[in-house]
Amino acid sequence: MDDLTKLIPLIDCQNMYTNLYEWSQITGGWNGLGNDVLLWYWNVYGPGVTGETPANFNDFRPFGNWRAATVKQFAQTETVCQMTVNRDIYYTVTAELPKAIEMKL
């Protein structure tokens, strides 16, 4: 993880897009990211409407430094108005995020 630790300061990122499985496979469960990096995780069963998971955060499991996520991608490669899109949900009020963190502790 030393290489990743050296790389992080070079990346101007406010969000990390990953999920529990990917994070574990790539980093071995590393938890060295700062608490200022917000999590955008994905959980889908497959492409299209039939691959959607519920549009809520109930399936989130803490990993890395994250005890809650800010954004969830619950659908990928769906067609809407002849455009291919991914669908996401996110907290709109920052007061909701601490409540989500409390629920996971």
C-alpha positions as CSV (number, residue, x, y, z in Angstrom):
1,M,0.0,0.0,0.0
2,D,3.0,2.3,0.1
3,D,2.6,3.0,-3.6
4,L,-1.0,4.0,-3.1
5,T,-0.1,6.2,-0.2
6,K,2.4,8.0,-2.3
7,L,-0.2,8.4,-5.1
8,I,-3.1,9.8,-3.1
9,P,-1.5,13.3,-2.6
10,L,-1.1,13.6,-6.3
11,I,-4.8,13.0,-7.0
12,D,-7.2,15.9,-6.5
13,C,-10.2,13.8,-5.6
14,Q,-13.1,14.5,-3.3
15,N,-14.8,11.2,-3.9
16,M,-13.9,7.6,-4.4
17,Y,-16.0,5.4,-6.7
18,T,-15.7,1.7,-5.6
19,N,-17.5,-1.0,-3.6
20,L,-16.6,-3.3,-0.8
21,Y,-15.5,-6.1,-3.1
22,E,-13.3,-4.0,-5.4
23,W,-11.8,-2.2,-2.5
24,S,-10.9,-5.4,-0.8
25,Q,-9.4,-6.9,-4.0
26,I,-7.4,-3.9,-5.0
27,T,-6.2,-2.6,-1.6
28,G,-6.5,-5.6,0.7
29,G,-8.9,-3.6,2.9
30,W,-6.6,-0.7,3.4
31,N,-8.0,2.1,5.5
32,G,-5.4,4.8,5.1
33,L,-7.5,7.4,3.2
34,G,-8.4,10.6,4.9
35,N,-11.9,11.1,6.3
36,D,-12.4,14.0,3.8
37,V,-12.7,11.6,0.9
38,L,-16.4,10.8,0.3
39,L,-17.6,7.4,-0.9
40,W,-19.6,6.8,-4.1
41,Y,-20.3,3.1,-4.2
42,W,-22.0,0.9,-6.7
43,N,-24.2,-2.1,-6.1
44,V,-26.0,-3.6,-9.1
45,Y,-27.0,-7.1,-10.1
46,G,-26.3,-6.5,-13.8
47,P,-27.1,-4.1,-16.6
48,G,-30.6,-2.7,-17.3
49,V,-33.7,-2.4,-15.3
50,T,-33.6,-6.0,-14.1
51,G,-30.2,-5.4,-12.6
52,E,-31.2,-2.6,-10.3
53,T,-30.8,-2.8,-6.5
54,P,-33.1,-0.8,-4.2
55,A,-32.6,3.0,-4.5
56,N,-31.6,3.3,-0.9
57,F,-28.5,2.8,1.3
58,N,-29.7,-0.2,3.2
59,D,-27.2,-2.5,1.5
60,F,-24.2,-0.5,2.5
61,R,-21.5,-2.3,4.6
62,P,-18.7,-0.2,6.1
63,F,-15.2,-0.7,4.6
64,G,-11.9,1.2,4.4
65,N,-12.4,4.4,6.5
66,W,-16.1,4.8,5.4
67,R,-18.9,4.2,7.8
68,A,-21.5,5.6,5.4
69,A,-21.7,6.5,1.7
70,T,-22.6,9.8,0.1
71,V,-23.7,8.4,-3.3
72,K,-24.9,5.0,-4.4
73,Q,-25.1,3.8,-8.0
74,F,-28.0,1.4,-8.0
75,A,-28.5,0.9,-11.8
76,Q,-26.2,0.8,-14.8
77,T,-26.6,1.0,-18.6
78,E,-30.4,1.7,-18.6
79,T,-32.0,3.4,-21.6
80,V,-33.9,6.6,-20.8
81,C,-35.2,8.8,-23.7
82,Q,-32.9,7.0,-26.1
83,M,-29.8,7.6,-23.9
84,T,-27.8,5.1,-22.0
85,V,-27.5,6.2,-18.3
86,N,-26.5,5.0,-14.9
87,R,-28.8,5.8,-12.0
88,D,-27.6,7.1,-8.6
89,I,-29.0,8.3,-5.3
90,Y,-27.3,10.7,-2.9
91,Y,-27.9,12.6,0.3
92,T,-29.2,16.1,-0.4
93,V,-29.0,17.4,3.1
94,T,-25.6,17.1,4.9
95,A,-27.4,16.5,8.2
96,E,-28.6,13.2,6.9
97,L,-25.1,11.8,6.5
98,P,-24.2,11.8,10.2
99,K,-27.5,9.9,10.9
100,A,-26.5,7.3,8.4
101,I,-23.1,7.0,10.0
102,E,-24.7,6.5,13.5
103,M,-26.9,3.7,12.1
104,K,-23.8,1.8,10.9
105,L,-21.8,2.1,14.2
